[in-house]
Amino acid sequence: MHRHNRILARPALHRLAAAALALTGLTAQAQVEIQGGPAATGAPVPKAISVPQARLDAAGGDSSNFLHSNGSYAQTRYYPAAQINTTNVAKLRPAFTFQTEVLESMETAPIVVDGVMYVTTSYNHVYALDAATGKEFWHYKHKQGPVTTYCCGPNNRGVAIMNDRVYMGTLDAKLLSLDAKTGKVLWSTQIADPEAGYSETMAPVAVNGKILIGTNGGEYGIRGFVKAYDANDGKLLWTFYTIPETGHEGVYAQNDATGRNMLRDTAAEKAQFAKQGGDFYKTLGGGVWMAPAVDKDTNTVFFVVGNPSPDLYGKERPGDNLYTDSMVAIDLNTGAYKWHYQYVAHDVWDLDAVSPVILTEAAGKDSKMRKVAIHGGKTGHVYVHDRATGELIRFSEAMIPQENMWVLPTPQGARMLPGANGGVEWSPMAVNPKLHLAYAANLHQPMTYHVEESKYPGGKLWLGGAFKTIASEKQWGRLSAVNLDTGKVAWKFDTEQPLIGGVLATAGGLVFNGESNGLFRAFDARTGKKLWEYQAGAGVNAPAVSYSVGGKQYVAVAAGGNNQVDSKRGNSVIVFALP
């Protein structure tokens, strides 16, 4: 990750507050503040909001609403209506544009329920809008704590909704419950300590009375986790640590998931592990950036885990560094481990697994259909796993160029493709389940990897070197369609600038994707033919959503630019419809 922000205000007061917590025997994770606090500015939503569990379960087939940040618990980002389709999408035009008061990077996926849209911005603003007109109902602005520490922009990727509440993670590592009708804060829980490098940008997941949320911070020497909180009162229910206390050294795998030698000196690593012991698990990284997928039939939560800390200097962390760079499955009720699959052991290239897991179906090695969990990697491959066991069924053809894999970083800099942004960055993929195609937004950013000795700096940025783009080499993007049954790339569309933001697929045979230069496009899902584009005026670096109000289908996307690739900033959510 490229950009680093650490904002400190009144640090002495912050330390006093932390000391007071310690004296009372409370931990940051256990502190729940029942706000009953001020309502958001503006007017209440003029209708009751109710999203019980049954509606969340059925979201994948709901053509009126968009109830999860990735559409459903399966996270296919497939909208099941076809009023807007390949025959008429060329007529698509803006229905309205809503401008927020925050001119900064936007990665949000709006939630839409019964004609009401919930949109977040950088720095944790939430807006409730009329989803057909853009009229603002209420606006909540989070007052950040004295310390926020985050690597890749002050983003927020959206809220979760359940019953009559919306839930948001914050840059100062809190989880908030807001009244969906008024924006009033109902409770606030401190998830982790921002001074130690923790922050929240992901959209939480609401399921079975629980709110699931992971953490950022793999660039700061945190210990990653996924936590479950009680949706009613914010009390912690369970924690799964992405860095186990013991066993994180793994098996000293020599090859990556595709079978290529990663040039590890495992003998030196084993000697280093014996010398220093295994207590570095507390600073080994492993952030969980994006929303988990949930299989309600088996009560299983699926997510991918980010890079180890320090990113590039591996000597500090001998071993495979489990469960970094892995897909992990755990029990929804207890957080207990089920299985994991690691793509890159002992990662020293910052090629963390970050694009969210999708649950779908694909052909097994025996050609019979199987329930699978898939992930689009920074490596440029789409990985297809058996959902029950984690077995890797196949990986796709490389979607972008790969060169010098796995050359080790050097003090002078070693060139390798892909660069540290990917491949597929955090951008959510989409799947058309009828075509068995996955659509992935890729980057091509050639980089050199530089390593330097680096000890844990105590909650400050801890890269152990740097990755640098190469000014003389062109950067670009590629939207790729991958056949999940074969791993073959079915089609590709190259873009002028690297793609960060995500994809939406629809039953109308369409795929929507935006680019940093402001172009928002629709493609034929079968062929990749460009059918429509619109210039949004700022980087379209967020995943689109679709919904219907009064029998009319809309497509909405945020155009706010992006901190990570430094695309043009904006402050708009643009909503499109047919005339």
Phi, psi and omega per residue, in radians:
M1 nan 2.535 -2.945
H2 -1.679 -0.700 -2.917
R3 -1.865 2.398 -3.004
H4 -2.174 2.279 3.099
N5 -2.298 2.306 3.033
R6 -2.422 1.926 -3.076
I7 -1.889 2.184 3.131
L8 -2.110 2.254 3.050
A9 -2.375 2.310 -3.113
R10 0.864 0.950 -3.064
P11 -1.080 -0.571 3.130
A12 -1.082 -0.731 3.105
L13 -1.112 -0.666 3.124
H14 -1.090 -0.760 -3.135
R15 -1.166 -0.637 3.092
L16 -1.102 -0.732 3.123
A17 -1.094 -0.729 3.124
A18 -1.108 -0.709 3.115
A19 -1.111 -0.703 3.123
A20 -1.086 -0.696 3.084
L21 -1.054 -0.789 -3.116
A22 -1.076 -0.710 -3.112
L23 -1.142 -0.568 -3.134
T24 -1.508 -0.007 3.084
G25 1.420 0.160 3.102
L26 -1.585 2.620 2.991
T27 -1.840 2.804 3.120
A28 -1.036 -0.673 -3.084
Q29 -1.180 -0.468 -3.040
A30 -1.664 -0.134 -3.042
Q31 -1.353 2.011 3.071
V32 -2.040 2.189 3.113
E33 -1.878 2.072 3.066
I34 -1.473 1.952 -2.937
Q35 -1.327 -1.012 -2.940
G36 0.926 0.412 -2.869
G37 -1.441 -2.894 -3.042
P38 -1.128 2.483 3.029
A39 -1.249 2.823 3.016
A40 -1.165 2.828 3.079
T41 -1.281 2.664 3.124
G42 1.849 -2.806 -3.051
A43 -1.940 2.692 3.080
P44 -1.117 2.706 2.969
V45 -1.080 2.271 -3.002
P46 -1.417 0.614 3.073
K47 -2.795 2.796 3.057
A48 -1.285 2.457 3.083
I49 -1.929 2.188 -3.129
S50 -2.550 2.028 3.123
V51 -2.223 1.408 3.124
P52 -1.213 2.982 -3.061
Q53 -0.998 -0.644 -3.113
A54 -1.065 -0.636 3.115
R55 -1.220 -0.686 3.096
L56 -1.122 -0.692 3.119
D57 -1.088 -0.632 -3.038
A58 -1.634 0.168 -2.989
A59 -1.057 -0.547 -3.105
G60 -1.101 -0.425 3.121
G61 -1.860 0.174 -3.068
D62 -1.590 1.918 -3.097
S63 -1.552 -0.058 3.121
S64 -1.616 -0.558 -2.958
N65 -2.147 2.949 2.988
F66 -2.316 1.645 -2.849
L67 -1.700 -0.160 3.083
H68 -2.247 2.699 -3.112
S69 -1.040 -0.494 3.073
N70 -2.012 0.418 2.962
G71 1.638 -0.648 -3.096
S72 -2.853 3.049 3.064
Y73 -1.115 -0.474 3.113
A74 -1.333 -0.328 3.035
Q75 1.115 0.547 3.132
T76 -1.289 -0.285 -3.059
R77 0.914 0.727 3.119
Y78 -1.956 2.020 -3.134
Y79 -1.627 2.191 -2.866
P80 -1.541 0.375 3.107
A81 -2.080 2.792 -2.935
A82 -2.353 0.402 3.085
Q83 -1.042 -0.743 2.986
I84 -1.593 2.120 -3.030
N85 -2.541 -3.029 -3.044
T86 -1.117 -0.421 -3.082
T87 -1.445 -0.371 -3.041
N88 -2.241 -0.024 -3.051
V89 -1.086 -0.420 3.117
A90 -1.086 -0.324 3.133
K91 -1.571 -0.032 -3.079
L92 -1.038 2.409 -3.142
R93 -2.573 2.798 -3.129
P94 -1.084 2.292 2.994
A95 -1.546 -0.690 3.010
F96 -2.864 2.824 3.022
T97 -2.184 2.218 3.069
F98 -1.855 2.173 3.129
Q99 -1.795 2.200 3.076
T100 -1.464 3.059 3.098
E101 -1.648 0.133 -3.080
V102 -1.966 1.922 3.132
L103 -1.614 1.480 -3.077
E104 -2.880 2.862 -3.137
S105 -0.605 2.290 3.114
M106 -2.174 2.161 3.107
E107 -2.207 0.286 -2.981
T108 -1.338 2.540 2.939
A109 -1.945 1.903 -3.100
P110 -1.061 2.566 2.967
I111 -1.752 2.357 3.141
V112 -2.222 2.181 3.119
V113 -2.399 2.123 3.073
D114 0.882 0.783 3.080
G115 1.398 0.151 3.099
V116 -2.034 2.279 -3.116
M117 -1.902 2.371 3.059
Y118 -1.988 2.083 -3.060
V119 -2.145 2.408 3.045
T120 -1.968 2.829 3.096
T121 -2.276 3.050 2.919
S122 -0.945 2.675 3.131
Y123 1.125 0.311 2.929
N124 1.143 0.834 2.842
H125 -1.571 2.578 3.012
V126 -2.241 2.344 3.063
Y127 -2.075 2.454 2.943
A128 -1.900 2.183 -3.017
L129 -2.249 2.750 2.894
D130 -1.293 2.076 -3.004
A131 -1.304 -0.143 3.107
A132 -1.786 -0.367 -3.060
T133 -2.176 -0.345 -3.061
G134 1.473 0.066 3.103
K135 -1.084 2.301 3.130
E136 -1.444 2.302 3.009
F137 -1.634 -1.270 3.121
W138 -2.268 2.866 -3.084
H139 -2.448 2.096 3.088
Y140 -1.887 2.301 3.131
K141 -2.098 2.003 -3.105
H142 -1.284 2.311 3.041
K143 -1.521 1.881 -3.087
Q144 -1.137 2.618 3.059
G145 -1.249 -3.110 -3.045
P146 -1.196 -0.315 -3.140
V147 -2.328 2.267 2.895
T148 -2.285 2.356 -3.108
T149 -2.296 2.072 -3.106
Y150 -2.686 2.650 -2.956
C151 -1.663 -0.555 -2.773
C152 -2.276 0.607 -3.132
G153 1.848 2.672 -3.072
P154 -1.462 0.748 -2.949
N155 -1.325 2.839 2.865
N156 -2.433 2.364 -3.005
R157 -1.757 0.127 3.015
G158 2.236 3.006 3.133
V159 -1.786 2.903 2.866
A160 -1.888 2.661 3.105
I161 -2.223 2.454 3.028
M162 -2.739 2.357 -3.067
N163 0.954 -2.115 -3.084
D164 -1.947 0.509 -3.088
R165 -2.327 2.653 2.938
V166 -2.038 2.673 -3.020
Y167 -2.262 2.399 -3.108
M168 -2.447 2.414 2.938
G169 -1.541 2.656 -3.024
T170 -2.163 2.815 3.135
L171 -1.075 -0.508 3.093
D172 -1.600 0.460 2.948
A173 1.101 0.730 3.011
K174 -1.941 2.803 2.935
L175 -2.034 2.202 -3.091
L176 -1.974 2.535 2.958
S177 -1.978 2.142 -3.136
L178 -2.035 2.518 3.007
D179 -1.169 2.128 -3.053
A180 -1.154 -0.419 -3.116
K181 -1.442 -0.632 -2.989
T182 -2.065 -0.341 -3.034
G183 1.443 0.059 3.121
K184 -1.142 2.387 3.098
V185 -1.332 2.134 -3.115
L186 -1.654 -0.681 2.972
W187 -2.742 2.815 3.121
S188 -2.428 2.283 3.136
T189 -2.109 2.321 3.042
Q190 -1.426 2.021 -3.055
I191 -1.379 -0.755 -3.082
A192 -2.808 3.125 -3.022
D193 -1.632 1.973 3.136
P194 -1.105 -0.445 3.141
E195 -1.216 -0.339 3.075
A196 -1.582 0.011 3.067
G197 1.903 0.063 -3.106
Y198 -1.504 2.504 3.010
S199 -2.708 2.986 -3.117
E200 -2.285 2.146 2.987
T201 -2.174 -0.240 -3.049
M202 -1.280 2.699 2.940
A203 -1.366 2.220 3.093
P204 -1.199 3.016 3.059
V205 -2.149 2.255 3.132
A206 -1.804 2.172 -3.083
V207 -2.763 2.284 3.031
N208 0.881 0.766 3.107
G209 1.336 0.126 -3.132
K210 -2.033 2.654 2.956
I211 -2.002 2.072 3.141
L212 -1.697 2.340 3.107
I213 -2.642 2.431 3.070
G214 -1.719 -2.635 -3.125
T215 -2.615 2.611 2.898
N216 -1.479 3.109 2.955
G217 2.102 0.126 -3.127
G218 -1.077 -0.241 3.113
E219 -1.584 0.083 -3.022
Y220 -2.196 0.131 -3.136
G221 1.312 0.664 3.046
I222 -1.507 3.104 2.927
R223 -2.010 1.937 -3.005
G224 -1.179 2.844 -3.116
F225 -2.849 2.878 2.769
V226 -2.113 2.333 -3.136
K227 -2.140 2.657 3.044
A228 -2.054 2.263 3.131
Y229 -2.071 2.626 3.061
D230 -1.206 2.155 -3.059
A231 -1.140 -0.419 -3.078
N232 -1.428 -0.665 -3.014
D233 -2.270 -0.055 3.079
G234 1.401 0.181 3.124
K235 -1.335 2.461 3.135
L236 -1.216 2.271 -3.135
L237 -1.773 -0.798 3.059
W238 -2.770 2.827 3.091
T239 -2.313 2.297 2.943
F240 -1.943 2.062 3.109
Y241 -1.487 2.260 3.127
T242 -1.334 -0.148 3.011
I243 -2.052 1.857 3.132
P244 -1.180 2.629 -3.129
E245 -1.156 -0.627 3.061
T246 -2.286 2.671 3.113
G247 1.540 0.047 -3.100
H248 -1.245 -0.205 3.086
E249 -1.255 -0.377 3.067
G250 1.167 -2.528 -3.040
V251 -1.950 0.142 -3.099
Y252 1.004 0.977 -3.112
A253 -1.064 2.342 -3.129
Q254 -1.549 -0.488 -3.067
N255 -1.988 2.719 3.046
D256 -1.409 -3.065 -3.062
A257 -1.122 -0.369 -3.131
T258 -1.640 0.036 3.075
G259 1.600 0.144 -3.116
R260 -1.611 2.465 -3.107
N261 -1.207 2.246 -3.100
M262 -1.637 0.189 2.992
L263 1.069 0.577 3.141
R264 -1.395 2.512 2.967
D265 -1.684 1.408 -3.026
T266 -1.191 -0.486 3.089
A267 -1.117 -0.756 3.113
A268 -1.157 -0.662 3.116
E269 -1.111 -0.754 -3.136
K270 -1.126 -0.686 3.097
A271 -1.129 -0.710 3.119
Q272 -1.147 -0.684 3.139
F273 -1.134 -0.738 3.121
A274 -1.112 -0.602 -3.099
K275 -1.290 -0.772 -3.012
Q276 -1.738 -0.220 -3.103
G277 1.379 -3.113 -3.018
G278 -1.928 0.345 -3.042
D279 -1.455 0.151 3.095
F280 -1.399 0.107 3.127
Y281 -1.032 -0.449 -3.090
K282 -1.229 -0.301 -3.090
T283 -2.209 0.425 -2.969
L284 -1.560 0.040 3.030
G285 1.490 -2.356 3.098
G286 1.374 0.786 3.080
G287 -1.171 2.704 3.054
V288 -2.032 1.823 -2.940
W289 -1.456 -0.574 -2.926
M290 -2.177 2.818 -3.022
A291 -1.024 2.362 3.049
P292 -1.243 2.690 2.942
A293 -1.587 2.688 -3.112
V294 -2.324 2.219 3.002
D295 -1.743 1.797 -3.082
K296 -1.187 -0.485 -3.117
D297 -1.141 -0.590 -3.104
T298 -1.978 0.091 -3.109
N299 0.926 0.828 -3.099
T300 -2.080 2.380 3.078
V301 -1.871 2.314 -3.121
F302 -2.100 2.339 3.092
F303 -2.671 2.905 3.050
V304 -2.008 2.659 -3.003
V305 -2.010 2.455 -3.078
G306 -1.411 -2.867 -2.967
N307 -1.248 2.750 2.979
P308 -1.326 2.862 3.053
S309 -1.989 2.430 -0.146
P310 -1.255 2.682 -2.975
D311 -0.986 -0.820 -2.931
L312 -1.957 -0.306 -3.077
Y313 -1.734 1.679 -3.004
G314 -1.382 -0.290 -3.069
K315 -1.101 -0.523 3.139
E316 -1.193 -0.250 -2.976
R317 -2.496 1.134 -3.135
P318 -1.045 2.658 3.125
G319 1.839 -3.078 -3.105
D320 -1.324 -0.312 3.132
N321 1.077 0.892 3.082
L322 -1.132 2.541 -0.030
Y323 -1.811 0.633 3.129
T324 -1.099 2.681 3.099
D325 0.946 0.653 -3.045
S326 -2.269 2.728 2.797
M327 -1.604 2.373 -3.072
V328 -2.258 2.448 3.060
A329 -2.088 2.277 3.133
I330 -2.346 2.920 -3.130
D331 -1.382 2.281 -3.119
L332 -1.116 -0.642 -3.042
N333 -1.354 -0.587 -2.991
T334 -2.135 -0.291 -3.028
G335 1.403 0.147 -3.092
A336 -1.233 2.494 3.139
Y337 -1.105 2.387 3.011
K338 -1.969 -0.990 3.081
W339 -2.801 2.899 3.012
H340 -2.539 2.777 3.006
Y341 -2.417 2.142 -3.082
Q342 -1.721 2.262 -3.114
Y343 -1.503 -0.772 -3.106
V344 -2.333 1.880 3.114
A345 -1.392 2.519 3.074
H346 0.906 0.869 -3.059
D347 -1.069 2.158 3.045
V348 -2.115 0.437 -3.130
W349 -2.211 0.072 -3.100
D350 1.042 0.663 3.120
L351 -1.693 0.896 -3.064
D352 -1.129 2.677 3.034
A353 -1.418 2.144 -3.024
V354 -2.475 -0.611 3.114
S355 -1.098 2.333 -2.935
P356 -1.122 2.600 3.111
V357 -1.143 2.469 3.043
I358 -2.071 2.373 3.069
L359 -1.793 2.146 -3.111
T360 -2.692 -2.799 3.094
E361 -2.190 2.592 3.092
A362 -2.744 2.852 3.116
A363 -1.203 2.382 3.024
G364 -1.395 -3.084 3.111
K365 -1.117 -0.377 3.102
D366 -1.617 0.141 3.130
S367 1.286 -0.026 3.067
K368 -1.458 2.554 -3.097
M369 -1.210 2.391 -3.140
R370 -2.326 2.653 3.002
K371 -1.311 2.223 -3.030
V372 -2.255 2.801 2.974
A373 -2.100 2.227 -3.058
I374 -2.119 2.732 -3.134
H375 -2.551 2.377 3.034
G376 -1.690 2.069 -2.976
G377 -1.658 2.754 2.969
K378 -1.078 -0.361 3.092
T379 -1.151 -0.317 -3.084
G380 1.663 0.115 3.083
H381 -1.872 2.602 2.864
V382 -1.705 2.185 -3.104
Y383 -1.795 2.330 -3.105
V384 -2.024 2.064 -3.065
H385 -2.030 2.557 2.894
D386 -1.110 2.223 -3.015
R387 -1.184 -0.529 -3.068
A388 -1.420 -0.593 -2.984
T389 -2.027 -0.325 -3.055
G390 1.497 -0.070 3.134
E391 -0.921 2.340 3.063
L392 -1.394 1.925 -3.135
I393 -1.336 -0.797 3.096
R394 -2.858 2.855 2.928
F395 -2.195 2.626 -3.031
S396 -1.333 2.935 2.882
E397 -0.971 2.671 3.074
A398 -1.119 2.223 -3.113
M399 -1.433 -0.345 -3.130
I400 -2.366 2.921 -3.137
P401 -1.062 2.489 3.031
Q402 -2.198 2.222 -3.138
E403 -2.454 2.471 3.058
N404 1.040 0.514 3.068
M405 -1.374 2.307 -0.047
W406 -1.953 1.353 -3.141
V407 -1.134 2.414 -3.075
L408 -1.437 2.497 3.078
P409 -1.026 2.607 3.107
T410 -2.269 2.842 3.069
P411 -1.019 -0.597 -3.111
Q412 -1.419 -0.392 -3.119
G413 1.905 2.163 3.114
A414 -2.000 2.304 -3.106
R415 -1.513 2.268 3.076
M416 -2.556 2.530 2.994
L417 -2.079 2.424 0.056
P418 -1.331 2.875 3.056
G419 -1.395 -3.108 -2.995
A420 -1.178 -0.223 3.063
N421 -1.625 -0.143 3.129
G422 1.964 -3.021 0.215
G423 1.086 -2.708 3.136
V424 -1.602 1.962 3.091
E425 -1.306 -2.478 3.130
W426 -1.225 -0.211 -3.012
S427 -0.909 2.117 3.101
P428 -1.151 2.388 2.992
M429 -1.404 2.997 2.991
A430 -2.284 2.754 3.131
V431 -2.290 2.327 2.906
N432 -1.674 1.865 -3.013
P433 -1.193 -0.390 3.123
K434 -1.339 -0.602 -3.124
L435 -1.603 -0.206 -3.052
H436 0.988 0.651 3.097
L437 -1.954 2.383 2.995
A438 -1.864 2.431 -3.084
Y439 -1.995 2.151 -3.007
A440 -2.197 2.331 3.068
A441 -1.614 2.048 -3.036
N442 -1.961 2.727 2.989
L443 -2.000 2.595 2.904
H444 -2.168 1.801 -3.138
Q445 -2.313 1.569 3.115
P446 -0.983 2.380 -3.069
M447 -2.440 2.740 2.908
T448 -1.892 2.488 -3.091
Y449 -1.872 2.119 -3.089
H450 -2.018 2.305 -3.120
V451 -2.022 2.544 3.019
E452 -2.593 2.570 3.127
E453 -1.055 2.378 -3.050
S454 -2.724 2.157 3.075
K455 -1.612 2.753 -3.111
Y456 -0.956 2.132 -3.051
P457 -1.660 0.134 3.053
G458 1.309 1.123 3.053
G459 1.419 0.078 3.069
K460 -1.754 2.934 -3.114
L461 -0.982 2.312 -3.000
W462 -2.386 1.373 -3.112
L463 -1.577 -0.469 -3.052
G464 1.141 0.647 -3.111
G465 2.386 -2.597 -3.101
A466 -2.782 2.713 2.949
F467 -2.109 2.319 -2.986
K468 -2.224 2.303 3.030
T469 -1.184 2.705 -3.075
I470 -1.807 1.929 -2.993
A471 -1.012 -0.527 -3.063
S472 -1.448 -0.142 -3.099
E473 -1.889 2.370 -3.084
K474 -1.215 2.431 3.014
Q475 -1.826 2.522 3.123
W476 -2.755 3.111 -3.133
G477 -2.191 2.897 3.122
R478 -2.626 2.111 2.964
L479 -1.539 2.091 -3.060
S480 -2.076 2.457 3.007
A481 -1.883 2.171 -3.085
V482 -2.003 2.266 3.055
N483 -1.332 2.006 -3.058
L484 -1.232 -0.376 -3.124
D485 -1.395 -0.401 -3.062
T486 -2.162 -0.381 -3.047
G487 1.441 0.034 -3.123
K488 -1.421 2.546 3.034
V489 -1.374 2.033 -3.066
A490 -1.381 -0.685 3.041
W491 -2.794 2.878 3.110
K492 -2.561 2.619 3.085
F493 -2.306 2.026 -3.092
D494 -1.535 2.460 -3.104
T495 -2.088 2.740 -3.080
E496 -1.104 -0.609 -3.059
Q497 -2.152 2.710 3.130
P498 -0.982 2.506 -3.090
L499 -1.685 2.104 2.919
I500 -2.320 2.293 3.082
G501 2.662 -0.824 3.105
G502 2.051 3.048 -2.929
V503 -2.332 2.608 2.992
L504 -2.220 2.341 3.013
A505 -2.001 2.626 -3.132
T506 -2.344 2.835 3.094
A507 -1.201 -0.195 3.053
G508 -1.359 0.171 3.122
G509 1.316 0.485 -3.041
L510 -2.048 2.703 2.977
V511 -2.291 2.238 3.134
F512 -1.934 2.404 3.127
N513 -2.718 2.547 -3.137
G514 -2.025 2.828 -3.072
E515 -2.209 2.785 -3.089
S516 -1.125 -0.389 3.140
N517 -1.433 0.109 3.086
G518 1.692 -0.096 -3.128
L519 -1.419 2.243 3.055
F520 -1.990 2.231 -2.939
R521 -2.260 2.723 2.970
A522 -2.094 2.402 -3.107
F523 -2.171 2.719 2.971
D524 -1.267 2.152 -3.036
A525 -1.121 -0.489 -3.123
R526 -1.414 -0.700 -2.925
T527 -1.969 -0.346 -3.068
G528 1.449 0.086 3.123
K529 -1.144 2.290 3.093
K530 -1.280 2.182 -3.069
L531 -1.889 -0.352 -3.026
W532 -2.913 2.576 2.971
E533 -2.624 2.726 -3.103
Y534 -2.457 2.377 3.101
Q535 -1.586 1.960 -3.035
A536 -1.497 -0.231 3.071
G537 1.562 -0.175 3.053
A538 -2.650 2.849 -3.094
G539 -0.963 2.273 3.061
V540 -1.674 1.526 -3.033
N541 -2.066 0.656 3.105
A542 -2.368 2.704 3.109
P543 -1.409 2.379 3.134
A544 -1.294 2.817 3.020
V545 -2.319 2.864 3.062
S546 -2.407 2.689 -3.083
Y547 -2.879 3.029 3.105
S548 -2.308 2.488 3.045
V549 -2.341 2.197 3.118
G550 1.037 0.582 3.113
G551 1.411 0.089 -3.129
K552 -1.944 2.252 -3.135
Q553 -1.509 2.439 3.111
Y554 -2.193 2.691 2.979
V555 -2.193 2.236 -3.083
A556 -2.145 2.473 3.087
V557 -2.614 2.552 3.091
A558 -1.542 2.381 3.079
A559 -2.148 1.574 -3.110
G560 -2.272 0.055 -3.094
G561 1.325 -2.984 -3.007
N562 -2.637 2.344 3.134
N563 -1.222 -0.707 -2.988
Q564 -1.152 -0.698 3.098
V565 -1.861 0.130 3.038
D566 0.962 0.797 3.074
S567 -1.492 2.868 -3.020
K568 -1.008 2.259 -3.082
R569 -1.399 2.653 3.061
G570 -2.642 -2.966 -3.114
N571 -2.574 0.528 -2.966
S572 -2.030 2.558 2.818
V573 -1.928 2.103 -3.095
I574 -1.862 2.264 -3.083
V575 -2.041 2.236 -3.047
F576 -1.971 2.658 3.046
A577 -2.715 2.927 3.024
L578 -1.336 2.642 -3.134
P579 -1.161 nan nan
